[in-house]
Amino acid sequence: MARARRGHLGGLPLVGVDVGRHSIKVSWLDPRTAAPTVVGLARTATPAGLFDPRGRLAARDALGDCLRQLLHELGLPDARAVSAIGAPFLALGSVHLPALPASALPAAAAAAVVGEPAPWSGAHAVDWRLAPAPNALDGALDLLVTAAPQQLVDDLTGALLAARLDPIVIEALPHAPLFLLASAEDESWQQQELLLVDCGEGHCTARWVVAGEVQRATVLPTGGAALTARLAQAAECTTAEALAYKEQQLGCLTEAEAAFDEPCAAALEEWLQALVEGLRGAAEGPPAQVLLHGGGAQLAGLPEVLAARLGWPVERLEPFAEVAAESRAALPPAVTALGPAFVNCLGLALREAVVAS
């Protein structure tokens, strides 16, 4: 990925579109200043049945309607937007290729992806990156290839066009936070080993990052919905009641576990243990830092508890620390409090400012 400084894209708005299984988020940045300024953020629940079980977009019109509504809420000039999108069901994997000249790598990577079994079969090669070093035995190169089904790419592009957005790129969510980090003044992260953890509602995605590049992405079945389901089962209550308990009663995880009503304490402990074990398996060694983002990262006390159990430094990735100061002042506190949930979305919007600089 690009490691350049912040840049300019004329006067075109930069729009990041994060299409997830549970929510759709849009961020609007003004790139005309040295540090891109956040103009507005919006999100809505993902319509039921938007994606089918195989990852295909089952209701393109519904996605287009959602995007138009979000853009209307932001008051965004509809014909002037540049957009990047992160979508579910994108795959990050390794393809082993013989040594080839650099000019031949893109075509070879795409051909290898199409020839692989599911979920690679019939895929469109969205992005490719060389692994850090050639294979030591035969000189072959390992490539990390990001791919999505061609039909999904086409359908998402059509939905963006229907919302009068210009889809300049479809980016993979495992890379989105790196564009946010690359836009910051502090470049020390590019020399470190990091574990970036997207705490989503459906699952957590842990990305092992070395020298500014994603080396591996691991999906963990420990999303916010999993904790809600465990609480509902333990307390023998409805999902809505369990969600209210999680949001209103858990308070701070750093309190003594005895403070939580039994059997909810056991359900919470089970979820935390699964998350800790999953993160240990996703890292290839002790990272310099674990950075949490996504809606689930806002659970009070989660960084402190994970740090104590993992023995690693753990913090929330606060995106508004990486964008212009005037953005933070212009946005309502209720919006800036949701910062970790918009990391992917803001990273996608910043992508073109980083790549173009």
N, C-alpha and C positions, 0 to 999 in steps of 0.2 A: 504494500500500500504506500501511497505517497506520504512523505515525511516533510513536505514543504510547509512554509509559513502560511498564515492567512492571506487570502487574495481577494480579488474583486471579480464580479461577473457583470459588469455594467450596472444597469438599474433593475435587472430582472429579479423578482422575488424568488427566494429559494424555499421550496416546499418539501418537507419530509413526510412521507406517508407510510405509516407502520400498520400493516394489515395483520392482525393477530387472530387467534381462534376465539378470543373472548372480548377483545375491544379493537377499535380502529382509532388511530391517533393521527393528528395532522399538526405539524409545526410550520410556522411561517417566519422566515428570517429575512432581514434587509441586509444585503451584502455590500452596500455602498460605503460603509465605514470600514476602517482598518480592522475592527473586530465586529463580525456579524452581529446584528442586533435582533433579539427576539421580538417580533411584532405581536404574535398571538399563538395560542395553543388551544386545541379543541380535541375532544374525544367522545366516542359513543360506543355503545355495546355492539358487538358483531351480530348481525341478523342471524337468527336461527336457520340452519341449513345452508349457510353461505358456501361452505365447502363440504364436499361429500367425503366419505371415509377414506377414499383413495387420494385425497388432496386436490381434487379438481374443483374449480370454481363452478358451483352449481347454480348460482344466481348472480350473473354479472350485472344485470340491471339493478339489483338490490345494492350491490357495492357502489355502482355509479351514483345511485340516489343518496347513499350515505355520504359519499365524498362531496357531492354538491351541497348537501345540508351543512356539513362541517365548514366548507368554504364560505357559505352564506353567513354562518355565525361569525366567522372571522372578518367578513367584509372584504375578502380577497378579490382583486380584479381578476376575473376568471380566465381571461385569454392571455395573461402575461406570466404565468407561473412556469417554473422549471421544477421538475419533481424527481425524487428518487423513492423507491419503495422497497420495504422489507416485507417478505411474505412467509407464512408458515410452509412447511413441507419442502423447504430448500435443504439440500444435502451437502454436507462438508465431508469430503473423504480424500483418500490418498490413491493416486493412480501411479503405477510403476511403469516407467518408460525407459527404453534404451537411450543411450547418449545421442543427442541430436543437436544440430545447430539451433541457435535461439530462434531463428526465423521460422523453423519448422515446428516449434513446440505448440503454438496455439492449435493448429490443425490436428496434430497428433493427440493432444489432450482431448479435444472434442471427439475424435474418432474413438479413443479408448473409452470415454464415458458412455457413448452410445452402445458400445459393445459389451458393457458390463451388465450383470444381472440387476434385478430390481434392488433398490429404488433408482438405479442409474439408467435402466433401460429406457430408451426413447427420450433421454434428457437433453436439455439444451445447456451447453457449457456457458455459464454466466461469467465465470471468473476463474483464473488459474494463477497459481503462485508456486515458484520453486521452493522445495523444502530447503532447509539451511545448508545441507551438504550432500554431495553425490553419494550414492551407495558405495560403501568402502570395498565391496567384494568385486564388482564387475564394472564399476564406473557409471552405472545407469543412474538416472535421475528420478527422484520421487517428487511428484507434483501433488499439491493440495488443490483439488478442483471443487468449485462450488457449482452445483447444478440444480436445475428444476425441470419438471416436465414441460416440454415445449408448449403443450396446450394451456398449462397454467400461466406461462409467460405471456402467451397471446391473449388470454382472457383478462389478465390483469392490465395489460397494455390497453385493451379495448375499454375497460372500465375507467381508466385514467383519461383517455381521450374523450369518453362520454361526459366526464366532469370538466372538460375543457382544460385539462392539465397536459403539459408536454412531457411525456415520460422519457427523460433522457437516459435513465439507467434503471435496471432492476437489480438491487444489491442484496446480498445475503445478510440476514440479521446477525450471524456470528461476527461480522466485521463492523457493524454499524457503530459501536462505541469507540472503535479505534479512530474514527474520523473526528469524534468529539475530543478525544485526548490529543490528537494531532494538531488541533486548532489552538491548544493551550500554550502559554508561554513556557511552562516547565516541560522540558524534553527528557528529563531523567528516566521516565517510564520506558523510553525506547532502548535503554540499556539494561532493563530488568526483566525478570521472569514474573509474570502476573497471572492471577486467576480471576477472570471477569465472570461474574455470576449473574445471569438474568433470572430474577425470581418472578416467574410468570404465574398466572393463575392455573394453567393446565400443567406446566412442568417447569423445572429449572434447567437452564442451559449453562454449563460451565465451559469456558473457553480458556485453554492454556496458551498464553501469549509469551513469546520469547523474542526479544529485540524488536518489538513493534509488530510482529506477525503472529497470526493465529496458527498454532501448530496442531491443535486438536479441539474438537467440540464434542462435549458429552452431554446427552440429554438425561436428566434425572427425574423420576416420577414423584417429585416432592414439591409440586406447585401449591399455590394457595388453596386450590380446590381440594387437594388431597387432605390438607389439614382440616378444612371445613367438614369434609366427609367423615374424618376420624372423630371429630368432636360431636357430630350429629349421631354417629353410631354409639359413642361412649355415653352420651347424655340421653340417648333415646328421644331425640327431638327432631324437628324438621330442619332441612338445610337452611332455611331462612333464619330460624332461631339460632342455629350454630354459627351462621355468618355474623349475626348481631353479637353473639357472645365473643367471637374472635375479635371483632372490631372494637367492642365497647368494654369488655370485661377482662381481657387478658392483661391490659395495661402494659406493664414492663416485664419482659422475660427475665430481667436480671433479679427480680424479686425471688424470694424463696419459693420453691415449687409447691410447698405446703400452702401457699397463699391461694392456689388455684383449687377450685372445687374438684373433688374426686367424683367420677373417674376421668374428668377432663385433663387432669394433670398427667395421667398415664398416656392419654392420646397425644398430648403435646410432646411429651418426652419421646414417644415412639417416632413422631414426625421429625423432631430435632435429630435424633440418633441416625435416622435414615439419611437426612441431609448431610450431616457431618461425614458419614461413611462415604456418601457419594462424592463429596468434595475431595476427600482424601484420595479416592480412586481417580478423580479427574486430573489431579496435579501430578507432575512427574518429579516432584521434589518440593521442599518448602519454598513457597513463592515469596518475593519481596513484599507483596501485598495482595490481599483479596479485596476486590471491589465489587460491592453489591449494587444492583440496580433492578428496575422493574417494580411493579406495584407491590409485590410481596416484600421488597426490601424495606418498606416503610413500617413493617411490624416493629413496634417499639422494643428496643433492647436486643434485636437480632444480631447486629454486628458484635456487641459485647459478648453475647453468649457463644457465638461461633469462634471468636478470638480465644476465649477461655478454653474451649474444647479442642480446637485445632492447634493452638499454640502458635498461630500465625497472626500478623496484623490484619485486621478486617475493618473496612470502612464502607460507608455508602458513597457511591459515585454521584456527586451533586453536580448536575450539568450546568446550573446557573453560576457556578464558580468558574466555568470555562468560557462563558460568553460575556458580551459587553456589560459593564456595570449598570449602564442606563437601562438595560433590559430588566434587571432585577427590580429596579426602582419603579418601572412602568407597569409591572405585572402585579395583580392582587396577591396578597399573602397566601390565599387559598390555592392559587395556581402554583406559586413557587414551592409550596409545601409538597406538591406532587412531582417535584423535579425528577427523582429517581425513576418514576414511571415513564418519563418522556426521554430517557437517555437514547434509546434506539431511534426515536423519531427525530430528535435534534441532531444526532449523529448523521442520519441520512440527509437532512437538509444541509449540513455542513460539508457533506462529501464533495460537492462540486467546488466549494470555496477552497478546500484543501487540495484537490486534484488540479485545479486550474492555476494555483499559485506556484 
